[in-house]
Amino acid sequence: MQIYLEHIRLFSRNAWLFTLARFIFAIGIAITRVFLNLYLLALGFDSVFLGFISSVALIGGAVFTIPAMVLLDRLGRQRAMLIGAALSVLSWLISLIAPTRETLVLFQFLAGLGDVLYGMAVVPMLAEISGQRERTTLFSMNEGLTLIGVFVGSLASGFVATFMTQTLVLQAGSATAYQAVLLFSIAVRLIGLLPLALIDNSVNGSVDASNTHTVLKTTMPKQSTLRYLNPRVLLRLQSPIFKLVIPWAMVYFAGSLIFPFLNVFLKTRFDVSDTVLGATLGFINLSDGLATMLGPAAVRWLGRRWVVVLGSLFSATCLAFIGFNHQFSWVAAVVIVRAGLFNMILPIYRAFTIDHTPRAEYVVVSFILSASTNIGQASAPVLSGFMQRNFGGWDGPFLLAIVIYILAAGVFSWLMRSTPPHHSAPNSPA
């Protein structure tokens, strides 16, 4: 604890501003996530369109990944984040002011460029505003406070909805009421850009080893990442990532059949209030953060393979309970527990893939994992929406997700047992 506090004292003004910016921005995003689907339903859109619109920004992000990489090099970290966030906020604003089918699709697609530009700059930005001694602590605190921001935003969203409804004399649950709350969330995101704009971009070099408030900028050769666009280079990777990514993609696809619609599912099946809905979604994010921190202890107890396998199987069990139980209190508890179990296994398996990867391929392996995540998150909601409308409501998506989780557990077990580690990888618990 003493070392942790010492590291926090080393945080620069830039580090605190950046952490505050992400915390506030996360609050705004969380409020949006709680009410977006409910707003679209109130406008008269069906579940198929909900699934499609939840995928559009991810598709846009995937399409714009390479341009975003180029812009990141040209604009610099801080400017890229500001422009990316501003583009995303502007796209959301137009989507909410003119919510036709065409404008929603177009501007959510453009929001994907803003999101990927903002997101890709986070890690290098953190590296540049920290020194070696406090860097790990800054990364952890920044991520933790971002999750807390999502928790705060989700928890507060119901109270914001009630306040906006009463203040503006709007009908609760109407499209206009939800639109007002979503516009408020956009304003919160704009406030989150202010600390980011105040970061002193001139602080970019390390004076000496004792001054850890600044850090020397290092640049990678331009070909280091872009050369993997050549299929002949990509297919010659020493890492076995193309087989290791299979169960990773499976669990993300399975989860994305259900959880982009979780607010709609809870609202329509249990008729919960906006306050209860927001609190439930908030505690899901709190569970994510706590479970992520408990992951290393679980690995020491069970071993890495069993944590991942059991996490997948428990997720399948939780989905069976969530999808076919009609007691809200129990379903809410299981939803929260399942979120923690699922997010516990993700960094553990990510570390497993890195342990089986030569250092020179870390970046491209991380990119492949991210791409497979986006593919599942973009395609599964569309399929889920179609199944909800044409094949008996929620039963089909839940049953398909459960089957995929069980199959993924088997693939996880087989791969983690049979894949030999890379010769330079450190020993890790199996």
C-alpha positions, 0 to 999 in steps of 0.5 A: 500500500505504501508503494502504491501511495508513493506512485500516486504522489508521482502522478503528474498534472497531466496524468490527473487531468487525463484520468478525470477526463476519462472518468467524466466521459465514462459517466456520459457513455454509461447514461447513453447505454442505459437508455438508447435502446429504450429510446429507439423502441419508443420511437417505434423501431423494432428489435431487428433495427436495435440489433443493427444500430448497436453494430453500426458504430463497431462496423464503422470502427473496424472500417476506419481502423487503418485510417485511424492509425494513420491519423494517430501518427499525424495528429498526435495523441491528445489531438487525436483523442479530442478530435475523435471524441468531438466527432463521436459526440457530434455524430450522437447529437445529430442522431438524437436530434434527427432520429430517422432510420437513415441519419441513425445509421449514417451518423452512428457509422461516423461515430465509429471513426471517432470512437476508434480514434479516441480509443486507440490513443488511450494507451500511448497517451498514458505511456507518454504522461507517466514515468516508469516508476508510476506507470503501472499504477497509473494504468490500473487507476485510470482503468479502475476509475473509468469503470467507476465512472460507468458505474456512477453513470449507470447508477445515476441514470434513473435519477437523471431520467426522473429529474428530467421528466419532472423538470421538463414536464415530460411523460415518463417512458416517452421518446421525448423523455428518453431523448432529453436524458440522452442529450444530457449524456452528450453534455456530460461527455462534452464536459469530459473533454475539458480536462483533456484539452487542458493537458500540457502537450509540451511536456513530452521529454524526460529530463532525468531519471528522477523526474518521472512526471515526464517521459521520453517519446519513442516512435515505432517504425512506420512499417512495424504495424502496417506491414501486417496488412500484407497477407504473406506477412500476416500468415507467417506469424510465429504466434498460434493466434489464429487458433487461439482466437477461436474460443475468444471470438466464440464467447464474445459472439455468444455474449453479444447475442444477449447483452446489447439488449439487456436493458430492453430484456429487463425492462420488457420482461420485468417492467422495472423502473428506470432507476432500478434498471440503471442501478442494475446496469451500474452494479454490473460494471462494479462487478466487472472491476472487482472480478478483474482484480480478483482474477490473479488470486483465482489463477493461483488457486485453480490454475489459469486453464481451469479459471477460463474453462469454468468461467465459460461454463458458469456463464452458460449456467447463468444465461440459462437462469437469466433467460428462463427465470421470472423472478427479477431479484434473482435474475438481477443478482445472477446478471451481476455475478455473470458479468464478473465471471466473464470479465475475470477470464478475459485478461487471463486468456489475453495474458495466455495468448501473449505468453505464446507470442514472440515479443515482436508480434505483441501489437498484431496479436492484440489487434487480432484479438480486438478485431475478433471482438468487434466482429462478434459484437457487430454481427451477433446483435443483428442475428439476435434481433432477427431471431427475437422477431421471427423465432419465438422472442428471447428463447432462441438467442439465449439457447444459442448463446448457452450452446456456444459458451459450452462449446467455447469452454471445450475449445478453451480447455483443449487449446490451453492444454495442448498449445506449447508456449513460445520459447521466450515466454515466461513460465505461467501457471497452466 
